[in-house]
Amino acid sequence: MQNVVTGRKVLITGASRGIGEATARHLAGLGADIILAARSAGAIEAIAEDIRADGGKATAKTCNVASYADAEAAVGEGVDVLVNNAGLIDPIARIHESDPEAWARVIDVNVKGVYNCARAALPGMLAKGAGTIINISSGAATGALEGWSHYCASKAAALSLTHCLDKEYRESGIRVIGLSPGTVATEMQTTIKASGINPVSQLDWSAHIPPEAVGRAIAWLCGPGGDAYRGTDFSLRTVEGRRAAELPVEGATA
């Protein structure tokens, strides 16, 4: 896999655990200068310390992506790569049983968070004429799942933002790509399993790919391999997708 992130400043949201943490550690190992952003200050500080102890570069910035001011502070003087990973799915509930405030919080993070961070990062990228934005997507963006109205709606909106960002900034040198990883062995899957709602909650833990695989796919998308997927979602759910990203193909599902 060609390494194109060495020396690049990379902002990863939702970096306190799961996909965000795994991506931060992997890209730092490739020589990227990592900014870990999350609401959990203690967790991202500890991860940043680990990365620095291993000889990498990492900074922790407490950030609620639903706040534009927080997103702008996390971007700071500019980034080369933005990974919009922060996302919520809890609480899972059918619409008539859902809590309106909790439903809105998911939209705030999963939709406004993508917009806020992209909006904050774009001026610096445009000034350089280059930059990569990777939005973590989901099959839920294009398919309805019981109990996931907030998540499905928010991921559909994030996919639309990927389309719009690409349309507006492709000619300015900005690469915008969505990544649909399928089911990943993270704390989110524990929440899904506990809900007992829809077929995803019935999956065995062994069906989920490790977050480290998603981190490797993100590194690959940062390079020329990602160019074919600009403005759309790249999926790790297929054998073809995993093979393209140089990942094991076992367990891929269409």
Buried (B, 14 or more C-beta within 10 A) or exposed (E): EEEBBEEBBBBBBBBBBBBBBBBBBBBBBBBBBBBBBBBBEEBBBBBBEBBBEEEBBBBBBBBBBBBBEBBBBBBBEBBBBBBBBBBBBBBBBEEEEBEEEEBEBBBBBBBBBBBBBBBBBBEBBBEEEEBBBBBBBBBBBEEEBBBBBBBBBBBBBBBEBBBBBBEEBEEEEBBBBBBBBBBBBBEBBEBBBEBEBBEBBEBEEEBBBBBBBBBBBBBBBBBEBBEEBBBBBBBBBBEEBBEBBEBEEEBBEE
